[in-house]
Amino acid sequence: MNKPIVGSKTMVVSPHYLASQAGNTILEKGGNAFDAAVAVSACLAVVYPHMTGLGGDSFWLTYSKKDQKVRAYNGSGRTGVNVTREVYEGKSSIPTRGIESVITVPGMVDSWDAVLKEYGRLSLEQVLQPAIEYASKGFPFSLDQHENTVKNAEMLKEDKDTANVFLPTGKIPMVNERFVQENLATTLKKLASSGRDEFYKGELAYRLISSLKDKGGKLTVEDLAHHKGEWTEPLTSTYRGYNMYQVPPNSQGFVGLMALNILENFELTAISEGSYEYYHLLVESLKRSFQDRNKHLTDPEFYSVPIKRLLSKEYAKEMAGAIQFERTNDIETQSVGSDTAHAAVIDEEGNAVSFIQSLYFEFGSGVVAGDTGVVMQNRGSFFSLNPSDVNCLEPRKRTFHTLMPAMALRDGQPRILYGTQGGEGQPQTQTVIITRMIDYGMNPQQAISEPRFVWGRTWGQQTQELKIEGRVSIDVIEELSKAGHIVNKVEDFAGIMGHANAIVIDDQGFVHGGVDPRSDGAAIGR
């Protein structure tokens, strides 16, 4: 379980083995890392439909060997022009499921087009072929999808189109039963032949909006036509000789950099990985970073996020000085959705992509747009209805986003690509696996497979729990409790810890891939 897959040329990692294989197939057919990444993304939308889909968003970090540069692509959507706080008059919050949660334009399809046009070698039609095949001919229904379908069966029944897709014949498919999505296959074929604009301006766009309007939706054809993602400069900081990269707001990526800036003030190698001191220090560093995230994160077009101050080493030193090893610091945070899919690809030329995509909650809003097979995200439900909140709902606004792919360079070259599913847990798991790799010399598979934690509040819970896997020493758990952490010991390899992936490029140029034993993933190298 702790041995990575090692390739001499290429590597693909994702939370589903069929998606990883799709990326590898594209590489073998002459595609580059960007082509393969889009193929993986599209395939995940088919074989992990409870986690991600065409009705969701995505964020990308790309490294072009030719340009010797890291860039970020923001593939998140804005609210519709008619979506105002007045729409929810009388409500304290935006519903998390159903048509009232469908208020942001899906950005993922646009991101495929942007990445391929900027760096790809193959056409959209070519890279969508694996996804089309799995949608039209079917694939083995995964245990993860089965468990999530069982958990959400009643919700899935509430929308007829959704039930037709995910509860065929009115029943939950069995694990490894062939699962076919004919309507989604038709939609993907249409995109393959007509391109990105079919989704945002074509006949498909009108069908999407018409079906949503019939259900009481607020999005318009103009909202789809207005959408455009954007290439942006990534955020960067340093950590023990590495240049660390994250996507900028509206992503929470800066939290990952803030936590590392704080940790850089401590000599981690002087304490044991897996000890009380290790877990306590990581949790406290992250909690302090969350305080600033909760205060400032939203669409930067509506609010100036003070990134320079938040990422300054001086500020990190100040926060590090406030950490006490004997007791915890309480903060309040809001529960967030956690169902996401991260993947990464590196090709033999040295091009690299780390990307992440999501519907927000499992199965998103629970609403499928008519006969398109497209599950709509509920990302907009995280907006606040409080006008004094920095992330308050407004038309044409992007919300606070949990998605945050990561990349680390050394001497100007990609060395580590990493990321994870998990909402609030994303910066936490990222911090765990990157410190294990950089500070403790673990290979990516070991860093991912070792016990993990996740702090925060999940839906339906009032406490700020520190969930920690049962493989952690009982002595460590007792010490954490004595320090004031509200510890909840969960099962080994708990799904709530997220599905992480990582690729490490060593000094010889060999590529080491690690995937999460908590997922259905695979690392495929050549």
Secondary structure, DSSP 8 states (H G I E B T S, - for coil): ----EEESS-EEEESBHHHHHHHHHHHHTT--HHHHHHHHHHHHHHHSTTT--TBSEEEEEEEETTTTEEEEEEE---B-TT--GGGGTT-SS--SSSGGG--B---HHHHHHHHHHHH-SS-HHHHTHHHHHHHHH-EE--HHHHHHHHHHHHHHHTSHHHHHHHSGGGS---TT-EE--HHHHHHHHHHHHH-HHHHHTSHHHHHHHHHHHHTT----HHHHHH---EEE--EEEEETTEEEEE--TTBSHHHHHHHHHHHTTS-GGGS-TTSHHHHHHHHHHHHHHHHHHHHH-S-TTTS---HHHHT-HHHHHHHHHT--SSS-----------EEEEEEEE-TT--EEEEEEEEESTTTTSEE-GGG--EE--GGGGSBS-TTSTTB--TT----B----EEEEETTEEEEEEEE--TTHHHHHHHHHHHHHHTT---HHHHHHS--EEEE--TT--S-EEEEETTS-HHHHHHHHHTT-EEEEE-TT-GGG--EEEEEE-TTS-EEEEE-TTTB-EEEE-
